[in-house]
Amino acid sequence: MAEHRIFRMPFASVYPHYVAKVERKGRTVAELHEVIAWLTGYDEAGIATALADERSFRDFFGLAPVMHPAAAAITGVICGVRVEDIDDPLTQQIRWLDKLVDELAKGRPMEKVLRQVPAAS
């Protein structure tokens, strides 16, 4: 089976589309970076490096410091496919990021986007 083209695509080539999507809906680049950091463990410097060296999505996720343990809680439909049903791990990681960006752009509260459970009082 041929490798998906998105695997070789530079993260930096898609990133401006993420920025445009969230800003168009009144969210900020800082919020986008918070989502990317939550999912992948990249800090601001790591995101900047990934953009500057134009690493592929394969390398972006492969070199990620740590995927968030709650990432498996990301569910829903992206491009007509349920993200929780995707078999290929890299494809699923890419779609997780797409889903988080969509939720951010739709105005979901950050604690829901980041799958945070409210503290019991």
C-alpha positions as CSV (number, residue, x, y, z in Angstrom):
1,M,0.0,0.0,0.0
2,A,1.4,3.4,-0.9
3,E,2.2,5.9,1.8
4,H,-0.2,8.7,2.3
5,R,1.0,11.9,0.8
6,I,0.2,13.9,4.0
7,F,2.9,11.9,5.8
8,R,5.6,13.5,3.6
9,M,4.0,17.0,3.6
10,P,5.8,19.6,5.7
11,F,3.9,20.5,8.9
12,A,4.9,24.1,8.0
13,S,2.8,23.9,4.8
14,V,-0.4,23.2,6.8
15,Y,0.3,25.3,9.8
16,P,-0.8,28.6,8.1
17,H,-4.2,27.0,7.4
18,Y,-4.6,26.1,11.0
19,V,-3.7,29.7,12.0
20,A,-6.1,31.1,9.4
21,K,-8.9,28.8,10.6
22,V,-8.6,29.7,14.3
23,E,-8.1,33.4,13.7
24,R,-11.0,33.6,11.3
25,K,-13.2,32.4,14.2
26,G,-11.7,34.8,16.8
27,R,-9.2,32.4,18.4
28,T,-5.5,33.1,18.8
29,V,-2.2,31.6,17.7
30,A,-1.4,31.3,21.4
31,E,-4.4,29.1,21.8
32,L,-3.5,27.0,18.7
33,H,0.0,26.5,20.2
34,E,-1.6,25.5,23.5
35,V,-3.5,22.8,21.6
36,I,-0.4,21.6,19.7
37,A,1.6,21.6,23.0
38,W,-1.1,19.6,24.8
39,L,-1.2,16.9,22.1
40,T,2.5,16.6,21.2
41,G,4.5,18.0,24.1
42,Y,6.2,20.5,21.9
43,D,6.9,23.9,23.6
44,E,7.1,27.2,21.8
45,A,10.7,26.6,20.8
46,G,9.9,23.1,19.5
47,I,7.0,24.4,17.4
48,A,9.2,27.1,16.0
49,T,11.9,24.5,15.2
50,A,9.4,22.2,13.5
51,L,8.1,25.1,11.4
52,A,11.6,26.3,10.5
53,D,13.1,22.9,9.5
54,E,9.9,22.1,7.5
55,R,9.8,18.6,9.0
56,S,7.2,16.3,7.5
57,F,4.1,15.3,9.5
58,R,5.8,11.9,9.9
59,D,8.7,13.6,11.6
60,F,6.6,16.1,13.4
61,F,4.7,13.4,15.3
62,G,7.7,11.0,15.3
63,L,9.9,13.5,17.1
64,A,7.2,14.8,19.4
65,P,8.4,14.9,23.0
66,V,5.3,13.1,24.2
67,M,1.9,12.4,22.9
68,H,-0.7,13.3,25.6
69,P,-2.1,10.2,27.3
70,A,-5.6,11.6,27.0
71,A,-5.3,11.9,23.2
72,A,-7.3,8.7,22.9
73,A,-10.2,10.6,24.3
74,I,-10.4,12.6,21.1
75,T,-13.4,11.4,19.2
76,G,-15.6,12.7,16.4
77,V,-15.7,13.0,12.7
78,I,-13.1,14.6,10.4
79,C,-13.5,14.4,6.7
80,G,-16.3,11.9,7.1
81,V,-14.2,9.5,9.2
82,R,-14.5,8.8,12.9
83,V,-11.0,9.6,14.4
84,E,-11.4,6.9,17.0
85,D,-11.8,4.2,14.2
86,I,-8.6,5.1,12.3
87,D,-6.2,2.1,12.3
88,D,-3.0,3.8,11.2
89,P,-1.4,5.5,14.2
90,L,0.2,8.4,12.2
91,T,-3.0,9.1,10.3
92,Q,-4.9,9.1,13.7
93,Q,-2.4,11.5,15.2
94,I,-2.8,13.9,12.3
95,R,-6.6,13.7,12.5
96,W,-6.5,14.2,16.3
97,L,-4.7,17.5,15.6
98,D,-7.2,18.4,12.9
99,K,-10.1,17.6,15.3
100,L,-8.6,19.8,18.1
101,V,-8.1,22.7,15.7
102,D,-11.7,22.3,14.5
103,E,-13.0,22.3,18.0
104,L,-10.9,25.4,18.9
105,A,-12.2,27.2,15.8
106,K,-15.8,26.3,16.7
107,G,-15.4,28.1,20.0
108,R,-15.3,25.2,22.3
109,P,-13.9,26.1,25.7
110,M,-10.2,25.3,26.0
111,E,-10.8,22.9,28.9
112,K,-13.1,20.8,26.7
113,V,-10.7,21.0,23.7
114,L,-7.9,19.8,26.0
115,R,-10.1,17.0,27.5
116,Q,-9.7,18.4,31.0
117,V,-12.0,17.0,33.7
118,P,-13.3,19.7,36.1
119,A,-11.8,19.2,39.6
120,A,-14.2,17.9,42.2
121,S,-15.1,20.4,44.9
